[in-house]
Amino acid sequence: MNLVRTQGVVLRYENRREADRLLTVLSPDLGRILVYARGCRKQSSRFLAFSQLFCYGEIIIKPYRDIYILNQAEVKNSYFNIRNDVDRLACATYAANLAEAAATTGESNAGLFALVLQALSYLSYSDHHPLKIVLIYELKLLERIGYRPLVESQAVSGIPVHPQTAGAVKRILDSEPVQAADIQMCPMVRQELNRILPLIIEDKLELKINSRSFLNLIT
């Protein structure tokens, strides 16, 4: 039957037919994949919980042409609290969109997968400023995919910044993601990073993610 067991977090979904969904899932083993969940929008469906945005779980899938068919799913975390706060929801949506853009189909990336789960966990359960979590996530993601920003005393990747901002970026990049969340980031630093990081990401990944614009409304 050629079943595949892996972990997955739902980055996006599209409703199909009356009760199905096509899920964009990030897997540590398979990278970005498309998973078809039949009947998941029915209240009685065993796939109902996993087919929600941001849900993370253990899944068993069956290859079918260029996608996979969902066979079994066990939800480990739904990060439900994110949905109760519009700012955290905007940040989590952008984090998912950026992961989708950065991931490659068929290429394992356990580091990126762990980074996404960590960002969702902080956005759901911590009292850290949601924009701070996203800014750290962006910096660590750039590092994970081979585009670690160059930090000088008053510049990041050639863009002039306040020395305090440059110092914060260096500390974040030199720290593990768990420790990075505890690094102090004043409003001025958040504002500068919120200005320059989209420019760096657009340059390195050669794309502009529309959901990033909503983060400009978060103070």
Secondary structure, DSSP 8 states (H G I E B T S, - for coil): ---EEEEEEEEEEEEETTTEEEEEEEETTTEEEEEEETTTTSTT-TTTTTTSTT-EEEEEEEEETTEEEEEEEEEEE--GGGGG-HHHHHHHHHHHHHHHHH--BT---HHHHHHHHHHHHHHHH--S-HHHHHHHHHHHHHHHTT----EETTEETTEE--HHHHHHHHHHHTS-HHHHTTS---HHHHHHHHHHHHHHHHHHHS---GGGGGGGG--
